[in-house]
Amino acid sequence: MDNREEFYDREIAPALRKLAERCAAQGMSFAAAVQFADQGVGSTVMLTEAPDPTLRLTAFAARCKGNADLLLGWIEEDARKHGHSSVYMARLGVPHSA
């Protein structure tokens, strides 16, 4: 294991978790991603019950691990559930409002 990954696991991930919990206690959504190696990314995400689209998209990006198909699938699913104002989603036949 790379020293940066160990450092991330030991210090950064727990600190991010504490920050996320502090935000959640105040009703705030939190999403963070950290690249600790060429192919190593960790994420910490805690969303409120009704997060802003910015945080939903940030969380999707942080969790997809670079897989564009997975990211686009989540975005399409989110657009179908919550509505959207996207030209691209409309081209896919996703209605503008949920």
ABEGO torsion letter per residue (X at the ends): XBAAAAAAAAAAAAAAAAAAAAAAAAGBBBBBBBBABAABBBBBBBBBABBBAAAAAAAAAAAAGGBAAAAAAAAAAAAAAAEBABAAAAAAGBBABX
